[in-house]
Amino acid sequence: MPIKTETLWPLDPHTEMKHTILRKYLNAWIPILSSTGNDLIYIDGFAGPGEYPNGEPGSPFIVLDALKNQVVKIKGRVHFVFIEKEKDRCDHLKNLLLNYTPPPNADIEKPICGLFDQEVTRLLDSIDKQIEQISLETGQKYHRVPTFAFIDPFGYKMPMSIIKRIMSTPRSEILVTLIIPELKRFCSNIGWEHSLNELFATNDWNLILQIDNPDEKTNFLRNLYIGQLKNYANINHILYFKMINKNNQTE
């Protein structure tokens, strides 16, 4: 996938399909988990500018509208956190949100201009510090509320340690994009070792250098990532799927 340099770019078919999956999944996740009055946290780690040139909504508004259009009354509140590292896109999203009427049970943080791993770490540190303080004051043990994280990057700055920390809260879920065709190329490039070690939480990815068959390389990286989600991040339930483009190639 080419790196996007402009503030707005045309909506790709595979991105549109990811948004469809995101919308349908959250239409089930939100009412189920909020049915008892639980608050929820939604994190978009690579939020983008919030729209596409022809007016199609970006992922932040896909999710906000999913909450707004719920048929069943939502008892809890949903706290939205949008992170975008590119300032022009972050500012564009901020301006769109200024003119958006949110659902009554939505708390929308001002979009954060920063890197996914750094900003999520700050967010979770702040939440955990507040929980620790409340627990000390009340003498009861509290935990973070369930979190849904949409991790759809250009690139691979999404350390497995961050995913593990998000998923340490019961009933939390993630939807993550792993762009394997490009990942196969990066595995053979000098200078990517640190990012790949963080991505997989192991350096076993370099075993791909011993594999020649392209399909076997794809299977190896996918299985290694899934294995690390299970064994390192302690995630028990994992579903994967692949996107196929019009040329019948894996996106």
Buried (B, 14 or more C-beta within 10 A) or exposed (E): BEEBEEBBBEBBEBBEBBBEEBBEBBBEBBBEBBEEEBBBBBBBBBBBBBBBEEEBBBBBBBBBBBBBEBEEEBEBBBBBBBBBBBEEBBBBBBEBBEEBEBBEBBEBBEBBBBBBBBBBBEBBEEBBEEBEEEEEEEEEEEEBBBBBBBBBBBBBBBBBBBBBBBBBBEBBBBBBBBBBEBBBEBBEEEEBBEBBBBBBBBEEBBEBEEBEEEEEBBEBBBEBBBBBBEEBBEBEEEEEEEBEEEEEEBB
